[in-house]
Amino acid sequence: MGLVVLLLVLALLFGGVGLFVEGLKWALIIALVLIVASLFTGSTWRGRRSAL
């Protein structure tokens, strides 16, 4: 019985870590897409100034 509980806890632990890593991967992909999109749309990095 103890072995079953240990295997269940390990499965939940590794599953949670895998889900966390997968979420971080998608967050990184989305962040990179947003950075590239902001570079192409000409945000503040290009130094665009408004006419006075």
C-alpha positions as semicolon CSV with decimal commas, in nm:
position;residue;x (nm);y (nm);z (nm)
1;M;0,000;0,000;0,000
2;G;0,286;0,233;0,081
3;L;0,441;0,171;-0,259
4;V;0,116;0,261;-0,433
5;V;0,092;0,589;-0,242
6;L;0,456;0,668;-0,319
7;L;0,406;0,603;-0,691
8;L;0,091;0,814;-0,693
9;V;0,268;1,105;-0,523
10;L;0,561;1,079;-0,765
11;A;0,326;1,069;-1,064
12;L;0,145;1,381;-0,942
13;L;0,474;1,557;-0,872
14;F;0,625;1,483;-1,212
15;G;0,298;1,563;-1,385
16;G;0,279;1,899;-1,211
17;V;0,638;1,982;-1,301
18;G;0,576;1,884;-1,662
19;L;0,266;2,101;-1,680
20;F;0,457;2,394;-1,528
21;V;0,740;2,360;-1,780
22;E;0,493;2,335;-2,068
23;G;0,321;2,653;-1,946
24;L;0,654;2,834;-1,925
25;K;0,736;2,727;-2,280
26;W;0,411;2,870;-2,413
27;A;0,455;3,191;-2,212
28;L;0,802;3,234;-2,363
29;I;0,670;3,178;-2,715
30;I;0,391;3,433;-2,664
31;A;0,633;3,687;-2,516
32;L;0,870;3,652;-2,812
33;V;0,584;3,695;-3,059
34;L;0,471;4,010;-2,879
35;I;0,824;4,153;-2,877
36;V;0,866;4,090;-3,250
37;A;0,523;4,239;-3,321
38;S;0,607;4,550;-3,119
39;L;0,933;4,593;-3,312
40;F;0,748;4,581;-3,644
41;T;0,473;4,819;-3,536
42;G;0,723;5,086;-3,433
43;S;0,673;5,120;-3,062
44;T;0,894;5,329;-2,833
45;W;1,218;5,148;-2,924
46;R;1,249;5,334;-3,255
47;G;1,235;5,670;-3,084
48;R;0,931;5,797;-3,269
49;R;0,853;6,151;-3,153
50;S;0,530;6,340;-3,190
51;A;0,528;6,665;-3,387
52;L;0,483;6,977;-3,176
